[in-house]
Amino acid sequence: MAATAFLHPFTRPSADDFLTIVRGAGATVWDSEGRDYVDGMASLWYCNVGHGRDEIVDAVAGQMRQLAAYHTFERFTNEPTERLCERIAAIAPFEDARVFLTSSGSEAVETAVKLARLTAKLAGDGDRTVIISRRPSYHGVAYAGTTLTGLPLNQAGFGPLLPDILQVPRGDLGAAQAAFEANPGRVAAVIAEPVVGAGGVYPPEPGELQRLRQLCDEHGALLVFDEVITGFGRLGTWWGADRYGVQPDLVTFAKAVTSGYQPLGGVLVSPRVLAPFAGHPDAVLRTGHTYSGHPAASAAALANLDIVEREELLARATAVGARLGDGLAAQVDGDRIVEVRGDGAVRAIGLGDHVDAPTVRDLMLTAGVIARPIGASTLAFSPPLVITDEQVDRILECVAVAVDEVAGDRRPQPVQP
Ligand code: PLP
């Protein structure tokens, strides 16, 4: 008999050691035993405004009392969704953005891939079907996203995957150029997370995103930024595109658009992508989801964005990131903690071979701090942007103690003068 009927995502089906989270406020969550935790991961990289924000709950409840849901296919629309798309378009990293809505980041990635191929087809360039992604990377779990994701374990056993998807190593611009040259006139798009998140927390190499933009321009391809983690403030700017000064043609988002109070994702679409529709006045954008433009999700996003602006959380992301990044950097000893990576309020430590990240995570959990292991040697942090300085310091202390305990007698000895 399984321990639970709930078949958990990204978990062994036989697992039975779950923490039941029952409540949250700010950067703190409580479990069913009454223990509190500093949420060093904003749940799964998304709860930027923190837990327990009544203002968002009230906005969603108010919308649901008036109209819980109505679809937006063909002739139908609703006010909160129209207002939300106006508002997102106004902060988009390019002019005249249109906003397509989904319920998740995975659906957003699928849509971006479909749009990249469709726009080429409508422009009479139907051989342009190749999409280039990087390794490591994470682009969700639908089939395009699974194929694009540069983490072999996430692909194992799910084949055959989508055709015409190529991967190049992150930061290897020679490999990216070679992929274009090996497929003349066939590359529809390059997709990249401005900061690789679930693939290990890697900021771009200097000039990397700029060069990808240049390659796309030289070869007639689109640049897609997957901003499911970086969008809506995590890097101290609305978008990674702003942070690194590179303009993409499509942007996927999810997570912090609602801080998780409702499931919502989407794609920012630049005029260039929709231009070929002008030559096909009867062409229909034949893709979308039952819940694209769900009014309760849009109401949550609007209330969430009000908080982000009023509480100046973009600036707070920079401050939180600096305190966290500096505090982690001070613990790098080249043996147990080998490096710190990240940017803005998303950071990770790279651990030495003898320090197992899931074990460090478990010890930290026992001490009341939530971090996220990625593989055996990376521990990630992406806290709510409302986290206090004292809570950041508690994360830092907890890392030091847990790494000490796991590393045991491999602690570096003081050098004798
Ligand atoms: N793309 C990126 C960069 C992500 O980080 C994620 C999720 O973490 C996704 C896509 C998939 O989003 P979702 O889990 O909402 O489907």
Residues whose N, C-alpha, C, O or C-beta is under 5 A from the ligand:
A	BS01	PLP	S104 G105 S106 E107 Y138 H139 G140 E193 G197 A198 D226 V228 I229 A254
